[in-house]
């Protein structure tokens, strides 16, 4: 039976990264309630250690104040279990967030080197991407099967919490055939491979990565920048919120105000001619 109890106290510094569509006081106040943040330990330091005697005859209690020592100095070490040091770990780190039965998304058709590529996306209710499908033409059954299963693997990664930018940094710039000029996409003019094109498209649509686009965004002109500073009425704000809830974030590329057409004052005469 143990005779002593040793208690060790640590000071841990960590960061949690969240990706937001827009920055507002309400969004910032609700960050702690969200469970989609990326948790990363920056540093762990040994604070102090106490030794207590469990023997009733020996009432000696030793307090040893130890100078703080850097246990972890390299941010890239991944061997430590974060659940041992986080007082409030993310319970959903190892769980899969299934897609809703009825989901939003878009289909983008493009041609790369005389090869047609169809990219299908699926989104959660909040507009976050959760799955992709890739269809190709002029390819054999083996290539189609590989692309299909590759899309399934990426979709599973997204549903288990892998950030989209991890896939973007891994596959943008890959080189293999077919490659060359891209037709059918208004933001991408050329690609070094199908994967390079796909993740450029996803990064532009879901992460506003304008550095990966070859043409300027419609909403990046000077005129649009002045319009975005105009005050928005409460009715317009409510209307934009409804549009965001029912439309695909990737399809609109976040330019809601430029894509919308107000038809409330237009009357259509449905009466036939006599």
URWOHU-V886837 format. One record per backbone hydrogen bond with DSSP energy under -0.5 kcal/mol. NH is the residue of the N-H (numbers start at 0). CO is the residue of the C=O. If there is no record, write none. Layout:
NH;CO
NH;CO
This chain:
4;51
6;4
6;49
7;5
8;47
10;44
11;9
12;42
14;39
16;37
19;17
23;21
27;23
28;24
29;25
30;27
32;29
33;29
33;30
37;16
38;36
39;14
41;12
42;12
44;10
45;68
46;8
46;44
47;8
48;63
49;6
50;61
51;4
51;49
52;59
53;2
54;2
55;53
57;54
58;56
61;50
63;48
63;61
64;62
65;63
68;45
70;43
70;68
71;43
72;70
74;72
76;73
81;79
83;80
84;81
85;81
86;84
88;85
90;88
92;89
94;91
96;158
97;95
102;100
103;122
107;118
108;106
109;116
110;182
111;114
112;110
112;180
114;111
115;113
116;109
117;134
118;107
118;116
119;117
119;132
120;105
121;130
122;103
123;127
126;123
129;121
130;121
132;119
134;117
136;115
143;139
144;140
145;141
146;142
147;143
148;144
149;145
150;146
151;147
152;148
153;149
154;150
155;151
156;152
157;153
158;154
159;155
160;157
161;156
165;162
166;162
167;163
168;164
169;165
170;166
171;167
173;170
175;173
175;191
179;190
181;188
182;110
188;186
190;179
196;192
197;193
198;194
199;195
200;196
201;197
202;198
203;199
204;200
205;201
206;202
207;203
208;202
209;207
211;208
212;209
213;186
214;186
219;216
220;217
224;220
225;221
226;222
227;223
228;224
228;225
229;226
236;232
237;233
238;234
239;235
240;236
241;237
242;238
243;239
244;240
245;241
246;242
251;247
252;248
253;248
254;251
255;253
258;254
259;255
262;260
265;262
266;264
268;266
269;267
